[in-house]
Amino acid sequence: MTEPESDTPVGYIVGESSPYTFSFVTTPDLVPGKLEYLTVRGVTERIGDQARQRDVLAQVTALGAGPAILTDDLTYQEKPDVLQKEFRDRSCIIGEARIIGYLKDNAKSVHRPHFAVVPGHPLHVADNAFLHKFFATGIESGIEIGHLINHKDVQIKLDPNGLRRHLAIMAQTGAGKSYLAGRLLENLVELGATVVVLDPNADYVQLRKTAQDANTPYQNAHKTPFASRVDLYRIPGAEHPRFPGEQVGPSQPFTIRFADLDLDEICELAGVPERALRQREAVQKAVESLQATNTHYTPTDLLKRLRELESAQGIDRKERKAAREAPYYIEALAQHRIWGQVDFNLDAMLLPQKLTVIDLAGAAQWTVTYVADKVLRNIWRRALADQLAHPVFVLLEQAHTLVPDEGPPTRASSIISTIAREGTKFRVFLLFVTHRPSKVARETLSQCGSQIVMQVTNPCDRVAIENAAQVSCKELMAHLPDLNQGEALVLGPLLRVPALIAVSGRVSAEGGADVDLVQELEKGRRSASITRVQEKRPPAVVAPREREPML
């Protein structure tokens, strides 16, 4: 396609039109690309007796070719006759476009017209200045996220007020949602936000390092401008951490002080049934005994005290039996590595312009949901007591595992649902990230007033996204399977109108990037070659040691 002159129409509106869509005809030399933006200049809007001229923005949603002579009503016998005369058919391009709207109030708002555009009206490719007015004008302290798709010079800034009704970032694996979420976090912390990230896959543990040093040890890597405001917590002794300590840099242990748990919480965590009254009484006695002598007791100490009670003098047979059965419940708690002598430092997490990443990679799912529940409940308790000095954003990676739509709820489901419904009134905002939106509780997902959606091909997930979206944009939704990596559809009050963008500009190293299989397979070949060479080497011959003469 040749680039049209600015005043050269690239097409004309034909057929029936509506305030929402229209068809147009163009030629192969001037055809605008799919998803290209068009302007319909000087459209007349009538309000009462007044007529005003508006420049309306539209977007191409579909393209198809149509012949003038070789139409589908020709018979099989007629087509050779036409072709043998070497007639060159005048092919034309038929397109469909959706109307976005026009600017009003000195470009402060976008309005959808209540009138249909008259057929025959010429169409022009929208220039960058016009697009900038629609997508970037009037947003203060915007979140820089990338540029308008097909228009690199039109930078997109998201309105932070669009996060007031929570945000869902949804995409299938490999589409770039972790890159996008990391870019969002960079902006939020620079703008002054307090952010807590629950990170079950270690996707955000390298935010302190620059992107070019992703594989460089932390000590030798260049640091991001906001590195000093990022704290990393890790579960002590996690069995399978995704990144070693020298790769991610200094961290603090994330622990929960077991001695601060009350009886009901201990029994609930251990799974002691409410009807098991004698076992609960045994746990209570052991806890009270420990509290009198040891203010830093652990689940292991509790187990030891329960076994001591079993052999204690002066207890009846039922009490002895309960003391013998209770340890079976507590043993599971003792295996988790989350317990420590001190609680995690919530005060430090809630400091202004602080980004806290809780690395949960390698932790059991029980630990992940318990940490999510514990952190969110403590934040929510302060919110209800009006003790949050600043708005708090909590990013929930793998949200479908924390608040599932089907099956039994997790330990964190209740508090997440509560904050999703009521949190915005108390300045607690949730950022959901998931590759399976259809698996997230529908009621919770519906509370997200804004969505950023990347490539999604699963039909169930696409339906869930459409049901959750609070704006109607089926024309753009249809393009979700065709999006390239790093491209996204932004819905809701983050932008004045829905738009397809290309995400770019991330400064920090990405923890969730896909493995480069070509490089990894090449490393495997090299390792295998070295192993084969070593196997072919003859074994070293050791000369027999001479026997020393006997004295």
Phi, psi and omega in degrees: 000134175274147181288120182286154173294154186300329181259007179269120177298139176263359179177176179225142179289134180227165175067200181279141177234165180220174176293356186246323184216163171205163174255155178213160179243142179214189181234162179300334181281335186241359187305127175285152181289161175298134183075007175292151179266138181237153172243140172249104190277144171062039178283135183277125174247126180252124175237103185066236180267358183263142176239130180233149178265130181235142170264113187262136177264136178224168181223135179291128180247339181203150178222145177204154180262144178222133180272161176269323183255312184279068180272170184283359178266000174285143177278171180297321181288330183284329183298315177299324180298319179293317184290325182294338177278005177053042178277129179270111184292143178270086182288149177228162180251129176254130181234161174239145180219149174256142179274126179271313178144193179226159182276143180219162177057052179058045176067018180274342182215156179247129180241139173274133182292150175261016183230155177268144178284135184289132175304148184097348181292135179286154179240143177231151173290129181293134178276166185297324181296319179292318180294322180300322179296325182284319194249352184222353183275139172084008179259114180271141180049049184289159177268109181283121190233342183154210182226164178296137182301135182072002179221086184295336183275355179257092181287142181257131173239122178277145179279117179304332178295344176291350178269359184292344178242034178069164184223141173241126173254117189231133179189154175285165182301132178092358182279342178111022184290327178292322175299314180298313181298320177297320177296321178296317180296320177304315180294315184299315182291326177291329179281350177112010185284154168259120188231136173238129183245123173263110196241087183286346182242011180057039179282342188237017185281351182249025181296340181277348181256149178286158186300321183290346180250030183302325183259010180267138174307145187304320184299329184259359186272153171285143185259150177287158181300336183254014186302323183292345181258010179250123175250141179242128174246142178225150177289125182300130175067027177304137189291323185226067177295142184287326181233136177290163183301321181292342179277322186261344178094189185298145179215167177245147178288133174266109181228158176239131183283110183296325183294346179271352180284140176274175186301314183299320181291320178298313181295322179295314180296323182280347180081023177288119182299148180297331181281348179278070188296319184290323177294322178293323177295323178295317178298319180298315179298317181295319180295315180296324178294319179292320181297332181283339186236339187215107183277357181239037185288158182238173174303327178295319176297322179295319177300314180299318181291323177297322180288330175291323178296326181300325182260009182289154178276151172085013176249149183280178185297320182292320178294322179294320179296318179296319179294332179283327182276329185302321181302333180300327178283321185285334182302323180296320179297321184295338182281339181283143186266015186277343189276142178209186181277341181229156176276154173303151188272088180293325179302317180293324180294329186264014176292153179294146179054043178241133177244118183247124177252123176257104183281113182249012179297134181089350179276151177294155181300327176302316181294319181300311182289326179292317179297316178301315180296315184295313182295313182294321179295320179293320176295317182295323178299318178290323179298315181294330179272009180058041181250013175264113182284340184219157174299142182240129176251131179240118178267126181249095177286148183056050186301331182293340177273344181264325181224075185287154180279328182238161180080182181293144177293155175274174179300330184269352187301316186296312183289326177296316179297319180297313181292325178298324181279320192239351189298327184296334178288340183245017174066038171240122188236136184255141175240105181270135175233127183204149172258002176226074181301333179289346179265354178275141179309126186300319181298320180292315181297326181291345179280351181278108181287339179236146176225140169240115188243128177254199186302127178221121179250338181293123183300321181296319179293323180294321177296318179298321180294315180297322180291328182278333184296135181264009173230147180269117181208058184295330180298318179282327177302326182296341182269358183303318180294338185265357181294144175276166177301132179090356177262146187212152173257124180257124182236151177095190187286005172297328175229157181290332176222149177303144182208150173264128184232162171249118184283136180201172171091009181295136182266321189274161178290145183263130176271336186261015181295148179293152176289137174278099185295327179300313179294318182294321178292324177296319176299322179296321179295318180297317180297320180294322179296317179297319180297317180295320179297318180294324181291330183279342180294136177293146180297143180294134179268124180260121181294138179296141181281132180293140179285130180287142180296140179286140179275000000 
